[in-house]
Amino acid sequence: QVQLVESGGGLVQPGESLRLSCAVSTTIFSFYTMGWYRQAPGKQRELVATFTSGGTTVYSDSVKGRFTISRDNAKNTVYLQMNSLKPEDTAVYLCYARRSGYANSWGQGTQVTVSS
C-alpha cells in the first residue's frame, strides 16, 4: 500500500469554494486510479469523484457540475476543486488510491464544513 496525505479542508460559507489535495507516496502514481469519497454523520460513505489511470473522470450526481477532480502525475497529487458548496456537502472527505491486484489505500480524511 501507499501513503496518502490530504489537505485543504476547512469551514466555508454556502456558495464558496475549497480545493482539496491528496499527495501520494509512490513512484508509479500514473498507474493508480484516484478518487474521493465523503462520509457525513449518519450517512453512508459516498463516492464523490474518480480519475482513472486511463484519464476518465466520473462524478456522483450530487456534485456534477460543481466539483472537478484533477491530477498532476508529476507531483503525485490528486485534487478536488469544490465550487458552489452547499451545507449538504459537509463531510469528512477521504482520498483513495486503487491499483489492479492490490488493496485500496486511504488517506486519513479532511473535514469540510459548509455553514453560514
QUIDANOR-V241883 format. One record per residue. N is the residue number from 1. SS is DSSP state (H for helix, E for strand, L for the rest). PHI is phi as a letter, one per 30 degrees, with the letter a starting at -180 (999 if undefined). PSI is psi in whole degrees, -180 to 180 (* if undefined). Layout:
n = [N | N]
ss = [SS | SS]
phi = [PHI | PHI]
psi = [PSI | PSI]
This chain:
n = [1 | 2 | 3 | 4 | 5 | 6 | 7 | 8 | 9 | 10 | 11 | 12 | 13 | 14 | 15 | 16 | 17 | 18 | 19 | 20 | 21 | 22 | 23 | 24 | 25 | 26 | 27 | 28 | 29 | 30 | 31 | 32 | 33 | 34 | 35 | 36 | 37 | 38 | 39 | 40 | 41 | 42 | 43 | 44 | 45 | 46 | 47 | 48 | 49 | 50 | 51 | 52 | 53 | 54 | 55 | 56 | 57 | 58 | 59 | 60 | 61 | 62 | 63 | 64 | 65 | 66 | 67 | 68 | 69 | 70 | 71 | 72 | 73 | 74 | 75 | 76 | 77 | 78 | 79 | 80 | 81 | 82 | 83 | 84 | 85 | 86 | 87 | 88 | 89 | 90 | 91 | 92 | 93 | 94 | 95 | 96 | 97 | 98 | 99 | 100 | 101 | 102 | 103 | 104 | 105 | 106 | 107 | 108 | 109 | 110 | 111 | 112 | 113 | 114 | 115 | 116]
ss = [L | L | E | E | E | E | E | L | L | E | E | E | L | L | L | L | L | E | E | E | E | E | E | E | E | L | L | L | H | H | H | L | E | E | E | E | E | E | E | L | L | L | L | L | L | E | E | E | E | E | E | L | L | L | L | L | E | E | E | L | L | L | L | L | L | L | E | E | E | E | E | E | L | L | L | L | E | E | E | E | E | E | L | L | L | L | H | H | H | L | E | E | E | E | E | E | E | E | L | L | L | L | L | L | E | E | L | L | L | E | E | E | E | E | L | L]
phi = [999 | c | c | b | b | c | a | j | d | l | c | b | c | e | j | d | b | b | b | c | b | b | c | c | c | a | c | b | e | d | d | c | d | c | a | b | c | b | b | c | e | i | b | d | d | c | d | c | a | b | b | d | d | d | j | d | c | b | b | d | d | d | b | e | i | c | c | b | c | b | b | b | d | d | c | h | b | c | b | b | d | c | c | h | d | b | e | d | d | d | a | d | c | b | d | b | b | b | b | e | i | b | d | d | c | b | d | d | j | b | d | c | b | c | a | c]
psi = [159 | 164 | 135 | 134 | 116 | 155 | 164 | -5 | 174 | -168 | 125 | 165 | 157 | 138 | -15 | 180 | 157 | 153 | 123 | 147 | 150 | 111 | 137 | 133 | 90 | 155 | -2 | 46 | -38 | -17 | -17 | 141 | 131 | 153 | 177 | 133 | 166 | 150 | 113 | 152 | 129 | 5 | 159 | 152 | 135 | 132 | 120 | -51 | 150 | 142 | 107 | 165 | -23 | -4 | 7 | 139 | 143 | 140 | 151 | 154 | -31 | -19 | -6 | 132 | -13 | -35 | 148 | 126 | 139 | 167 | 149 | 101 | -24 | -25 | 4 | 42 | 140 | 145 | 155 | 106 | 122 | 114 | 163 | 50 | 147 | 158 | -33 | -5 | -7 | 125 | 170 | 126 | 129 | 131 | 144 | 157 | 132 | 134 | 135 | 128 | -1 | 154 | 148 | 148 | 147 | 149 | 178 | -15 | 149 | 135 | 131 | 123 | 125 | 111 | 146 | *]
